[in-house]
Amino acid sequence: MKYILVFAIVGSLLSGCDETAAIKENTAEPEKAATPAASTEAMTSIEWLDSSKNYGKMEEGQVLEVAFRFKNTGDKPLVIKDVRPGCGCTAANPPKEPILPGQEGVINATFDSKGRPGPNKKDIFVVANTKDKTDHVLHFDVEVNAKKTN
């Protein structure tokens, strides 16, 4: 029994960001950001110009640059409070400054396809000072062609 537990722990550590972990992480609800009693006066609206993308196919080992555009459609500055990719193979950067009313912004991300052959479905969780809901999910799909071995 002791050996089974050890093998289970080692196996889970070695699996890293496999498809099962990605599915589990991608379906998880983003954690609620700790915000001081935010008043509705500081809330605004967001319009995602592209919140879901399909990048088709790419070769394993390449790094994919992803950009999700949005517009502040409210009358208060839009603050992106948190951006969290659903998996360690994806990194994302929120805008550093608030987006003024009527202005557009971009959340840039990168996906490292090394060791990720096959279909990849990735989510990025965003928390912003937006009315109705503060949690948003951005999504992209890409098919990674396995690296050819000689």
Secondary structure, 3 states (H helix, E strand, C coil): CHHHHHHHHHHHHHHCCCHHHHHHHHHCCCCCCCCCCCCHHHCECEEECCCEEEEEEEECCCEEEEEEEEEECCCCCECEEEEEECCCCEEEECCCCCECCCCEEEEEEEEECCCCCEEEEEEEEEEECECCCCEEEEEEEEEEECCCCC
